[in-house]
Amino acid sequence: MIKMDLEKLFKPKSMAVVGISKKNHLSPGRIVLLKNEFEMNVKVYGIYPTGGDLEGIQLYKKLDKLPEIPDLLVIAVGPDDTLGYVQDCVDLKIPSCVIIGGGFAEIGGKGKKRQEQLEKLAFANDLAVLGPNCLGVYASPTVDTIFLPTERITRPPKGSVALISQSGGVLVDQFFVKFKERNIGVSTAVSIGNRAVVDEVMLLEYFSKIDQETSNIAFYLEGFKEGKARKFLQLARESEDTVVTFFGGKTREGKVATLSHTASLAGDYKILSAALRQYQIIQPNSETELLTSLKVFDVLSHRKNPFGKNVITYGNVVIVSVSGGHGVIASDMLKNYGLNAVRLERQEKKDLKEFINPSAREIASFNNPIDLTGSVIDTDIEDVVRYLSDIERIECIILLLLPYPPNISFQIGRRIANIVSTKNKPVVCFVPYVAKYAMIIESLELAYIPVFHSIKEAVQAVSALKHRTRIENVKKGNLFWA
């Protein structure tokens, strides 16, 4: 059970910042102070040795001169001064702090001893310390301790994914940028750095059991903290949330890099992977699979789930496309992702043919994949999706929606959304991520229908949903899935 108050770390009502420069406009402490004062809801105080003000914000000389005890202290000073401020947190009963600076275990020698002092002080006083050597917390609209100027970074939308990364660079580039591109929503993002105190186990427990905004928890780690792997695995298996892990340091060269990066010691990945699988933790094979899985999990975590209670159990799908080649490519991928193409019966093919406009009827193909050709019109797609939605043995429709044919209107997204909301049949779409087609994508995503920008991602998404169905059933003790 968590003894430290992580709620104060991730949802502070007030915070203070030390390490502010009046001369250097790009100093981390100054950026954090101004960003939270003007962009976030948290009440923020600045500490500066001589007091004064900064851009209209009153600065206080010492922490004990503040009008209230803050929930969070952001420490943006050198390693030699950091421990003094950690001691101030203990003395003033400030429940949490973020240590931005490095110079601890990741450099070895005296840095390692410095981190041991930090750990001893924090654990003895139940002080929730994030870091050192980290970016900290991004929890919009409450707090943002990332010390990069707002114009330099991309912020993801609000959503259901708690994102925990051992690397700050991976967090703001590989995740924030691509989450924004793909419209994946984040509840809280955490950069844990050296994780001297607050580690992956505490975070998994907090986001699983306490935070109500989170239903999917994703970790980028470079190895488990020593002695914490078993507890992490047990918590993940018990969690009602979907837990996803993506590990760096899988190769010999990667293991060497992790040691100097965040003082992590990566283990044998084959053994690790087997343990993750045994404890029902999703482990994507690539960055693309990670993003695809999180997108479809986030979309379907909303209260308004367009698929209702329908789930993908066996992976039985039908592919609908307006391009024969796209359908073939998708079909070739099914087996590798544990999916099956449903064989359509003769009467079903005959029925489908009757729905199609005369220009496309004689050239379209009604096998699986279904190729509606470039002569398709909106109502053809609508009628086909509606008809297929009533076939029970089809668990999901993979719709490869290429808006290039001139008779497909920009209303097609809304038309499909209306059918899905009525039928509740799982539908996963591929639409090219081109600016001119944004209206179609937006219409689908506003209805919580997952849209991907490659055929492969659409197939991966369906596979991820099938995998999650299995994991959820195993966790519930359903013997059919064991």
N, C-alpha and C positions, 0 to 999 in steps of 0.2 A: 504494500500500500504506500502511495506517495505521501511523504511527510512534508515536503516543501510545498509552498503555495505557488503552483505554476499558473494559476489563474491571474495572479498579479504580474507575472512575466508576460503573458500573452494578451491580457485584457486589462492593462493598467488604467486607472482613472487619472493618475498623475505620475510624472517621471522627471528626473533631473539628469543633466548631462555635465560631465566634467571633462576637461581637455579642450576647451573652446579657445580659438585664436581670434583676436580682433584684427590682426593684420593679414593672415592667410585665409583668403575667402574659400579655399578648397580643403581646409583642415577637416578631418572626419567629425570632430566634435561640433564644430560650427554648422556643418551640413545637417547633422542629425537634429540639432536644436532648431534651426530654421525650418527644416522640412516638417517637423512635428508641430511647430507653432502655427504654420500657415496652411498645412495640408491635411493634418490629422486631428482627431477629436480629443486626444489625450491632453491634459493640462501639463505644460512643460516648463521647467525651471532651468536656468543656466547658472553654472558656478564658474566664477572667475576671481583670481586672487585679490584684485583691487576693486571688484564690484563694477559699478557703472551700468551701461546698457549696450545693446547690440541690436540695431535696426528696430528700435522701439521696445525691445524686450529687456526688462529689468534683470540684471545679473546680481547674484548674491555671492558674498565672499567665501562663505563656508556652507556646508550641508546643514549644519545645526542652526543656521540663520534663516532657513526656509520657513514660510508660514505654515507648512504642513510636512508630515513625513511622507515622502513619495512612495508609490508602490514599486517603482523601478528606478535603478540608477544605471545609466550608460557610461561606461568608463572608457575614455578615448585618450589615455596617456601612455607613456612608456612603461615597460615591464617593471622597472624599479619602483615606480610610484603606484602601481596598480594595487599591490597588496595593502597599502595604507588605506586606500579607498574601500577595499573589501572589508577591512577592519571597521571603518566608519559605518558600513552597512550593518554590521553586527551590533555595534554600540548604539546606533540610532534606531535599530529594529526596522531597517529597510528590507523588505522580504525577498527582493530579487535584484539581480544585476546582469548586464551584458558586458563582457570584456571583449572589446574590438581588437586590441593589439596582440601581436605575437611576442616571441621571446620566451616561450615556455617549453614544454616537452618536445616540441617539434625541432628545437635546435640542440637538444641533448644537454649534457653537462649541467651548468648552473641553471639553465632553463628548466630542466627536469626537476631539479630540487625546488625551484620556485613554484612549479605546478604542484608539487607534493605539499608545500606549505598552504597553497590556495585550497586544495582539496581538504586538508585537515581542518582549516578554519571554517569552510563552508559546511561540511558534513556535521561538525560539532555544533553548529548553530542553525541547522536547517535553512541555510541560505541558498536559494535557487540561483546558481551561477550558470550562465550560458556562455560558452567559449572555454578558454580564450581563443584568439586567432579565428574570429568569425565575423560575419555580417550581422548576426542577430535575428531579429524578428520582423516579419512583415505581416500585419493583420489589419487590413483595410476594413473600415475607415478609422480604426482606433490608433494604431501605432506603426511606425516604420523606423527601425534603427539602422537600416542599410545606409552606409555612409557615402553613397554615390549620389551625385546630383540627379534630381528627377528627370531632367532632360536627357540624361545619359542612359537611362534604363527604361525597359518596357515593363509595365505592370500588368499582370494577368487579371482577368475578371474575377468577381466574387463567385464562390461555388462550394463544392462539398469535399474537395481534396485537401487534406493536410499534407504538406510537402516538406519533408525533412531531408536536408542535404549536408553531408560532411564537408562539401566544398562550396564555398561562396560563389566562386566563378561558375561552377556548373549550375548553381541555383539561378543566377541572374541571366545567364546566357542560354544554356541548353534547356532550361525549364521555363523561365519567365517569358522569354521571346517566343518559344514554340507553343507554350500554353496560350499566349495571346493570339498567335496565328490560327490556332485550332479551336479557340473559344473554350478552353478547358478552365473551369472555375476553381479557385483556391480559397479555402477557409482561412488557413494560416500557413505561412511559409517560415521555415526555421533553418538557419545556418548554424550548425553545432560545432564546427571547427574541431578543437582538441577534445571536446566533450569531457572536460575534467570533472564536472559535477553532474549537470543535466545531460543525460545520455539517451540512447535510442530506446532503452527499456522504459525509462520514466516518461518519455514522449509517447510511446505506444500506449502505455497505461492511461495517460492523460487524455489523449485524443480518442481512445476507445471508450473510456468509462465516464469521462467528465464533460468534454466539449460536445455541446449539442449541435454545433454547426457542421461537424465532420462526419462523413459516412464512408470515406475512402482515405486510406493512409498510405502514402508512398515514401519510400526511403531510398536515397542514394547513399551508400556506405562504402567505405574502403576496408571493411573488416569489422567484426563485432568488437566492442570494448572487452578487454580481458575479463573473463569470468561471467559475462552477461549473456552469452549466446543461448543457453538453455532457458533462462527466464524469458528472453525475447520470444523464443519459439513457443513456449507455453502460453504466453499472453496472446500471441497471434492466433493460436488455435482456438482460444476461448473467446476471442473478439467477435462481436456481431458485425463489425465493419469489415470491409474488404481490405486486406493488407497486401501491398505490393512492394517487392524489394528489387533493387537494381544495384549490382556490385561492381566497383572498380577494383583493380589489382588482381585480375584473374590470371594474368601471365607472369612469368618471372620478372620481366622488365617492369610491369605494372606494380608488382609487390615492392620493388625497390623504390619506385616513385612515391608510393603511399607513405612510406616510412618518413621521408623528409617533408612530405606535404602536410600531413595532420598527425604525425607520430603514430600511425596505425600499422598494425602488423597483420597483413592479409594471410589467411590460411589456405588450405587446399580447397580449391573451388569445387571440385567434384564431390568431396565429402559435404561441403556446405550446401551445395545444390540438392543433394539427396535429403539432407535434413530439412531444408525448406519445403521440399515436396512432401515429405512425411507429415509435416505440421500444417499443411494446407495453406501455404503462402505462395502467392502468385509471383513468378520470377520470369519476366519477359526476357527473350533472348537478345534483344537489340533495343536501342534507344527508340526506334520507330514503333516497335511493339509496345514499349512502355507508354508512349504518348497515346497510341491508339487505344490501349486498354483503359487508361485513365480517362480519356475523353468519353468513351461509351459508358463507363461506370458513373462518371459525373453527370452526364445527361440523364441517365435513368435513376439518379438519386433524388431528382426533384419530386416534390409531392405529386405533381401532375405527370404520372408516368404513362405515355401514350400506348404502351404495350399491355397495360393492366397487369393481370396475374400470369400472362403468358410468358413462358421461359423457353430457352433453347436447350433441349435435353440431349438429343441424339445428333444434332447438327444437320438435320435434313432441310435443305434449302432449294430455292428456285432462283435462277438468275434471269433478270429482265434487262435488256439493253436495246439501244437504238443503233448499235454498231456490232456487227457480227464478230469482229476481231476482239473487241473488248470482252464480249461474252466468252470467247475461247480462252483468253488470258485468265479470266476469273475461274473458269472451269478447271484449268490446269493446276490451279493453286489449291483447290478444295481438299484433296487427299492429304497434302502436307500439313494442313491445319485441322485435320480431324473432322472434316465436313463431307456431306454426301449430297449429290445432285438427285433430287426426287424425279423418278420416271413418271412422266405424265401419261395418262390413259388416252386411248383413241378419242373417246367422247369429249374429254377435257380439251384436247387439241382442236377438235371440231368446234366446240363452244367458243374457244378463244378466237378462232379464225372469224367467226361471225361478228365479233365485236369490232373488228378492225375496218377502217375506212377502205373503200374499193381500191384506191391507188396502192395501198400497202398490202392488202390482203393476199394477193397472189405471189408476192415476193418475200413476205415475212416467213420466218421459221418458228414453229411452235413446239419444237423439242425443248429440252432444258440444256443449254441456255435458250431463252426466247429472244429472237432477234426481230424487233419491230421495224427495223430499217429506217432510213432517212426520210421516208414518206409518211412517217408517223405524225399524228396530231394529238393535242392534249387529251381529248376524250378517249383515244385509243389507250393511252397509258393509264388513265383513270379506270377504265372498264377492266383492263387486264389486272391491275392491282386489286381492284374490288373483288373480282372473280377468284383470284388466287388466294385471297385472304379467307375465303370460306372453305378452302380445302384443308382439313384438319391435319393431314400427314405432312403438310408443309409447315415447318416451324418458323421460317424466316424468309423474307424476300430480299435479295440483294439487288437493288435498283441502280443500274449504271446509267445515270441521267446526263446525257450529253446534250446541252441546249443548242447545238449548232444547227440542226435542221430548222428551216425558216418557219415551219408550221407549229413549232413548239413555242408557246407564249411564255412571257415572264410571270404569268400567274400559275404555272405548273406546280411550283412549290406549295402554294396554298391549296391547290386542288388535291394534291397527294396527302397533305396534312389533314384535310377534312376526312378523307377516307380512313386513314390510320387511326384518327381519334374516334371514329365510329366502330371500326372493326377490331382494333387493339392487336392486330397481327404485327409482330416485330418486322420492321422494315429498316434496313441500313442502306444509306445512299452513297454513291460516288458522284460528285459534281466537281468539275474543274474549278480550282481556286483562282478564278480570273475575276478582276474587278467588275467587269460588266455583268457577271452572273451573281453578284452579291445579293440581289433581291431574292433570287430563287433560294440560295443557301439560307438567308435570313428567315424566309418564310418557313422553311423546314425546321430550323433550329429553334425558332420561337415556339414551335409546337413540340419541342424536345425530341425531334427525330434526328438521330446522329448522322452527320454528313462528313465524308472524308475526301481528301484531295488526291487519292490514288486508288486504283483497283485493289492493290495489295492491302492497303490499310482497311478498306471496307471488309475484305475477307478476314483479316486479322481480328477485326472488331467482333464479327460473328463468332469466331473461334474463342475469343476472350469471354464472351457471354456464356458459351457452352461450358467453358472451364469453370467459370464462377458458379454456375448452377451445380456442378459436381461438388465444388468445395463447400458450398452452403449446405448441401445435403449430407456430406460426410460429417461436417461439424454438428449437425443435428442428430447424428447417429443412424441415418437411414442406411440400412445394411445393403440395399440394392447398389449403392455407390461405393461401397468399401473395396 
